[in-house]
Amino acid sequence: MKVAIVHDWLNQMGGAEGVLEALVRMFPEAPVYTSIYSPETMPAVYRQWDIRRTWMDRLPGIHQHTSLIFFSIPRL
């Protein structure tokens, strides 16, 4: 069975990230797909995971202004 884990964005710690960590422990070989990933703001263990980012991760200022940019996504 192939498994992929999807998470909205990884730039701050919260409850959803605790669930993500549990899922990665359950499926350690599964890649984690996310819209953006800011490694410097996340725990070091995340850097060992297979995290795959979308094109949005390359948008200017995305890591500093995530909430503002995601507010405008329906218009993109």
C-alpha positions in Angstrom: 0.0 0.0 0.0 1.3 3.5 -0.9 0.7 6.2 1.6 1.2 10.0 1.3 0.7 12.5 4.1 -0.7 16.0 3.2 -0.4 19.0 5.5 -1.5 22.6 4.8 1.7 24.3 5.7 4.7 23.8 8.0 5.9 27.1 9.4 4.8 27.0 13.0 4.0 24.4 15.7 0.5 23.7 16.8 -1.9 20.9 17.4 -2.0 19.8 13.8 1.7 19.3 13.8 1.4 16.9 16.7 -1.0 14.8 14.6 1.4 15.1 11.7 4.2 13.7 13.9 2.0 10.8 14.9 1.2 10.0 11.3 4.9 10.1 10.3 5.7 7.7 13.1 2.9 5.4 11.8 4.1 5.7 8.2 7.8 6.6 8.3 8.4 5.9 4.6 5.5 8.2 3.5 6.3 11.5 1.9 4.8 14.6 3.4 3.3 17.0 0.9 2.8 20.6 2.0 2.2 24.0 0.4 5.1 25.7 2.2 7.8 24.5 4.6 10.0 26.7 6.7 12.7 24.4 8.2 14.2 27.0 10.4 10.9 27.4 12.4 10.2 23.7 12.7 11.8 21.0 14.9 15.0 19.6 13.6 13.5 16.1 13.3 11.4 17.4 10.4 14.5 17.8 8.3 14.9 14.1 8.3 11.5 13.6 6.7 10.8 13.4 3.0 8.9 16.8 2.8 7.8 17.9 -0.7 6.7 21.5 -1.2 4.5 23.1 -3.8 5.2 26.1 -6.1 3.8 28.3 -3.4 6.9 27.7 -1.2 8.8 29.9 -3.7 6.5 32.9 -3.6 8.2 36.0 -2.2 7.4 36.6 1.5 5.4 33.5 1.8 7.1 32.4 5.0 6.7 35.7 6.7 3.1 36.4 5.6 1.4 33.0 5.3 -2.0 34.1 6.6 -2.2 37.1 4.2 -1.2 35.2 1.2 -3.5 32.2 1.8 -6.4 34.7 2.3 -6.0 35.7 -1.3 -5.6 32.2 -2.8 -9.2 31.9 -4.1 -8.4 34.9 -6.4 -5.3 33.3 -7.9 
